[in-house]
Amino acid sequence: MAGKRRELIGKVVSNKMQKTIVVLVESTFSHPLYKKTVKKIKKYKAHDEHQEAKEGDIVLIQETRPLSKEKRWRLVKILKRAELAPSEVVVPKEEIALEAGENNDSATN
């Protein structure tokens, strides 16, 4: 029965804990009475041994033995890396200082 463990695909919403990621998994189902498609969202804490998953990554997690009070899943692989958000783009301080200096010089002339 070792090969029958459940696997889920989800998006990493947090990686702020050591060796732990929070994965958001969305599933849809038809309501039994009203026949409307309902979206269900659940968050799972998963073990990330090498701390390689970042926020926004699409990952595959697999059920495993209990690792802690809330961790029962482990990261199998990263399916798609997240693209850099504008807030994550790093601009060296030297460039900011040069731009600020140029703006001050043109304002005084």
Secondary structure, DSSP 4 states (H G I P E B T S, - for coil): -GGG--EEEEEEEEEEETTEEEEEEEEEEE-TTT--EEEEEEEEEEE-TT----TT-EEEEEE-S--SSSEEEEEEEEEEPPPPPGGG----HHHHHHHHHHHHHHHH-
